[in-house]
């Protein structure tokens, strides 16, 4: 028989002294609604910090759910034909693909996309 360890479901819950507070299992307030592509204010830049001299293209500024961010990352990786990752609210694409990603994002409807740096 498996022991019910419900404390694992509440690992990142902060203790409340309020007598009105009740913990509701399964309620996720961390995700936010995804903005339409035309309202997103994305930034594209090349990053070499802590990467042993290798370049990655970093896309930041996405406002929305983790699922939608993963989906956008998957589209960009596929269209550039390279690997990458979605971490900490940003998309990392291997290599220097700054201008190509800006063009791809604008084609997808992300009209406020801007490049940062050189």
C-alpha positions as CSV (number, residue, x, y, z in Angstrom):
1,X,0.0,0.0,0.0
2,X,1.4,3.4,-1.0
3,X,1.6,6.1,1.6
4,X,-0.1,9.4,0.8
5,X,2.6,12.1,1.0
6,X,0.5,15.2,0.3
7,X,3.3,17.4,1.6
8,X,5.1,16.9,-1.7
9,X,2.3,18.6,-3.5
10,X,2.7,21.6,-1.3
11,X,6.5,22.0,-1.4
12,X,6.5,25.6,-2.8
13,X,3.6,26.9,-0.8
14,X,4.3,29.7,1.7
15,X,2.8,29.3,5.2
16,X,-0.1,31.6,5.8
17,X,-1.2,32.9,9.2
18,X,-4.6,34.0,7.9
19,X,-7.5,32.1,9.4
20,X,-9.4,32.5,6.0
21,X,-6.6,30.7,4.0
22,X,-7.3,27.3,2.7
23,X,-4.9,25.4,0.4
24,X,-6.6,24.1,-2.8
25,X,-4.7,21.2,-4.4
26,X,-4.3,21.5,-8.1
27,X,-4.9,25.2,-8.4
28,X,-2.1,26.8,-10.4
29,X,-1.8,30.5,-10.2
30,X,1.7,30.7,-11.7
31,X,0.6,30.5,-15.4
32,X,-0.7,33.6,-17.0
33,X,-2.8,34.0,-20.2
34,X,-0.8,34.2,-23.4
35,X,-0.9,37.6,-25.2
36,X,-1.7,37.6,-28.9
37,X,1.4,37.5,-31.1
38,X,0.9,41.1,-32.3
39,X,1.0,42.3,-28.6
40,X,4.1,40.4,-27.6
41,X,7.2,42.6,-27.1
42,X,10.0,40.1,-27.9
43,X,13.8,40.8,-27.8
44,X,16.3,38.8,-29.8
45,X,20.0,38.9,-29.0
46,X,23.2,36.9,-29.4
47,X,24.7,35.6,-26.1
48,X,28.1,34.1,-25.5
49,X,28.4,34.3,-21.7
50,X,29.3,31.1,-19.9
51,X,29.0,29.1,-23.2
52,X,32.7,28.4,-23.8
53,X,32.8,30.9,-26.7
54,X,29.8,29.4,-28.5
55,X,27.0,31.6,-29.6
56,X,23.3,31.2,-28.9
57,X,20.4,33.3,-30.0
58,X,18.3,34.3,-27.0
59,X,14.7,35.3,-27.3
60,X,13.2,37.0,-24.2
61,X,10.1,39.0,-23.3
62,X,7.4,36.3,-24.0
63,X,4.3,36.8,-21.9
64,X,2.2,33.7,-21.6
65,X,2.0,30.0,-20.6
66,X,4.9,27.7,-20.5
67,X,3.2,25.5,-23.0
68,X,2.9,28.3,-25.6
69,X,6.5,29.3,-25.0
70,X,7.6,25.6,-25.6
71,X,5.5,25.6,-28.8
72,X,7.1,28.8,-30.1
73,X,10.6,27.4,-29.2
74,X,9.8,24.2,-31.1
75,X,8.7,26.1,-34.2
76,X,11.9,28.3,-34.2
77,X,14.2,25.3,-33.6
78,X,12.6,23.4,-36.5
79,X,12.6,26.3,-38.9
80,X,16.3,27.1,-38.2
81,X,17.2,23.4,-38.2
82,X,19.2,23.6,-35.0
83,X,18.9,22.6,-31.3
84,X,18.0,24.7,-28.4
85,X,16.1,24.9,-25.2
86,X,13.3,26.8,-23.3
87,X,14.6,28.0,-20.0
88,X,13.6,30.6,-17.4
89,X,11.0,32.2,-19.6
90,X,13.3,32.5,-22.6
91,X,14.2,30.6,-25.7
92,X,17.8,29.6,-26.5
93,X,18.6,28.7,-30.1
94,X,22.0,27.2,-30.9
95,X,24.1,29.4,-33.1
96,X,23.9,33.0,-34.5
97,X,20.5,33.1,-36.1
98,X,19.4,36.6,-34.9
99,X,18.2,38.1,-38.2
100,X,16.6,34.9,-39.4
101,X,14.7,34.5,-36.1
102,X,13.5,38.1,-36.2
103,X,12.2,37.5,-39.7
104,X,10.5,34.2,-38.7
105,X,8.9,35.8,-35.6
106,X,7.5,38.6,-37.8
107,X,6.1,36.1,-40.2
108,X,4.4,34.3,-37.3
109,X,2.7,37.6,-36.3
110,X,5.1,38.9,-33.6
111,X,5.3,42.3,-35.1
112,X,7.0,44.1,-32.1
113,X,10.1,41.9,-32.3
114,X,13.4,43.8,-32.0
115,X,17.0,42.8,-32.1
116,X,19.3,43.9,-29.3
117,X,23.0,44.5,-29.5
118,X,25.3,43.6,-32.4
